[in-house]
Amino acid sequence: MYMATINKVILLGNVGREPEILMFDVIKKATFSLATSDYKLQSDEKNINTQWHTIVCWRNLADVVENFVHKGTQLLIEGKISYKKWTDKQGCTHTETEIIASNIQLITPNSQRKLPKEQTLSDILLTEEYRKSPNMSVFLNNNEEHFSSFNDLPL
């Protein structure tokens, strides 16, 4: 009997460090930390609990991260949870939890973003590589641009 399952995560938080960009032949990977916080009032005190998440973006999303995401950028991330487990040379077992991003929404206003002068997000999205990726979604808040598919791109 087949049972449907869902592995979906939605996070809204701030980037904690500059993204790390790696290239594997022609495939790009971007990794960065994202902080999310819960606020609780206890005895007239504000108790803040911050969680740090490792976000991984591949290929097209990694290009967007490389060009438009920096420490402090507020992002809405959609993706799935991935767990890794390995044993090192000393026999110690390690585990790692990552969020594999499928969509990114930039929440930080344009006036506060560090944008590259020579390239815009539309330039990146209109490249041939991006047009061949039907599942790619990028959302820009406060920029009046919202591309959920390449059919939405102004050509």
C-alpha positions as CSV (number, residue, x, y, z in Angstrom):
1,M,0.0,0.0,0.0
2,Y,1.4,3.4,-1.0
3,M,1.1,6.2,1.5
4,A,1.7,9.9,0.6
5,T,4.3,11.7,2.7
6,I,5.4,15.4,2.9
7,N,8.8,16.8,3.7
8,K,8.4,20.6,3.6
9,V,9.9,23.4,5.6
10,I,9.1,27.1,5.6
11,L,11.5,29.4,7.5
12,L,11.6,33.2,7.8
13,G,14.8,34.5,9.3
14,N,18.1,36.4,8.9
15,V,21.3,35.2,7.2
16,G,23.9,34.7,9.9
17,R,27.1,34.7,7.7
18,E,28.2,35.3,4.2
19,P,27.2,32.4,1.9
20,E,29.9,29.8,1.1
21,I,30.0,29.1,-2.6
22,L,31.4,25.9,-4.0
23,M,31.7,24.6,-7.5
24,F,31.5,20.9,-8.5
25,D,32.5,20.8,-12.2
26,V,29.6,22.9,-13.6
27,I,27.2,22.6,-10.6
28,K,27.2,25.4,-8.0
29,K,26.4,24.9,-4.3
30,A,25.7,27.8,-1.8
31,T,25.6,27.1,1.9
32,F,24.7,29.6,4.7
33,S,23.2,29.8,8.1
34,L,19.7,31.2,8.8
35,A,18.6,32.4,12.3
36,T,14.9,32.0,13.3
37,S,13.7,33.1,16.8
38,D,10.8,32.3,19.0
39,Y,9.6,34.9,21.5
40,K,7.9,34.0,24.8
41,L,6.7,36.3,27.6
42,Q,7.4,34.8,31.0
43,S,6.9,36.9,34.2
44,D,7.0,40.2,32.2
45,E,10.3,39.2,30.6
46,K,10.8,38.6,26.9
47,N,12.5,35.2,26.5
48,I,14.1,34.8,23.0
49,N,15.1,31.4,21.7
50,T,17.1,31.5,18.5
51,Q,17.6,28.4,16.3
52,W,20.3,28.2,13.6
53,H,19.6,26.4,10.4
54,T,22.0,25.3,7.7
55,I,20.5,26.2,4.3
56,V,21.8,24.5,1.1
57,C,21.0,25.9,-2.4
58,W,22.0,24.1,-5.6
59,R,22.5,25.3,-9.2
60,N,20.3,28.2,-10.1
61,L,19.3,29.1,-6.5
62,A,23.0,29.1,-5.7
63,D,23.6,31.7,-8.4
64,V,20.9,33.9,-6.9
65,V,22.4,33.5,-3.4
66,E,25.9,34.3,-4.6
67,N,24.7,37.6,-6.1
68,F,22.0,38.8,-3.8
69,V,22.2,37.2,-0.3
70,H,24.5,38.5,2.3
71,K,24.9,38.4,6.1
72,G,21.8,40.1,7.6
73,T,19.6,39.6,4.6
74,Q,16.1,38.5,5.7
75,L,14.8,35.5,3.7
76,L,11.8,33.3,3.4
77,I,13.0,29.8,2.6
78,E,10.9,26.9,1.3
79,G,12.6,23.5,1.2
80,K,12.9,20.1,2.7
81,I,14.8,18.6,5.6
82,S,17.8,16.5,4.9
83,Y,19.7,14.4,7.6
84,K,23.2,13.2,7.2
85,K,25.0,10.7,9.4
86,W,28.7,9.6,9.1
87,T,31.5,8.1,11.1
88,D,34.9,9.9,11.1
89,K,38.4,8.2,11.2
90,Q,38.3,8.2,15.0
91,G,35.1,6.2,15.0
92,C,32.9,9.2,16.2
93,T,29.4,9.3,14.7
94,H,28.3,12.7,13.5
95,T,24.9,14.0,12.4
96,E,24.0,17.1,10.4
97,T,20.6,18.6,9.6
98,E,20.3,20.8,6.5
99,I,17.4,22.5,4.7
100,I,17.6,22.0,1.0
101,A,16.0,25.1,-0.5
102,S,13.6,24.9,-3.4
103,N,12.4,28.6,-3.2
104,I,13.9,31.8,-1.8
105,Q,12.0,35.0,-1.2
106,L,14.2,38.1,-0.5
107,I,12.4,40.1,2.2
108,T,15.1,42.8,2.9
109,P,14.1,46.0,1.1
110,N,16.1,47.0,-2.0
111,S,17.5,50.1,-0.2
112,Q,19.2,47.8,2.4
113,R,20.5,45.2,-0.1
114,K,24.1,44.9,-1.3
115,L,23.4,44.4,-5.1
116,P,26.1,43.8,-7.7
117,K,26.3,46.9,-10.0
118,E,27.0,45.0,-13.2
119,Q,24.2,42.4,-12.9
120,T,20.6,42.4,-11.9
121,L,18.4,39.5,-10.9
122,S,16.5,39.7,-14.1
123,D,19.8,39.4,-16.0
124,I,20.5,36.2,-14.2
125,L,17.0,34.8,-14.6
126,L,17.0,35.4,-18.3
127,T,20.1,33.3,-19.0
128,E,19.7,30.2,-21.1
129,E,20.6,28.0,-18.1
130,Y,17.7,29.4,-16.0
131,R,15.2,29.1,-18.8
132,K,15.9,25.4,-19.0
133,S,15.0,25.0,-15.3
134,P,11.2,24.8,-15.1
135,N,11.1,24.3,-11.3
136,M,13.2,27.4,-10.5
137,S,11.3,30.0,-8.4
138,V,12.7,33.3,-7.1
139,F,10.7,35.9,-5.4
140,L,11.8,39.5,-4.8
141,N,9.8,41.4,-2.2
142,N,9.7,45.2,-2.3
143,N,11.0,45.1,-5.9
144,E,7.6,44.5,-7.6
145,E,9.2,41.4,-9.2
146,H,7.6,38.0,-8.6
147,F,8.6,35.2,-10.9
148,S,7.1,31.9,-10.0
149,S,7.9,30.3,-13.3
150,F,9.7,31.3,-16.5
151,N,6.3,31.9,-18.2
152,D,5.9,34.9,-15.8
153,L,9.2,36.6,-16.9
154,P,8.8,39.8,-18.9
155,L,10.5,39.1,-22.2
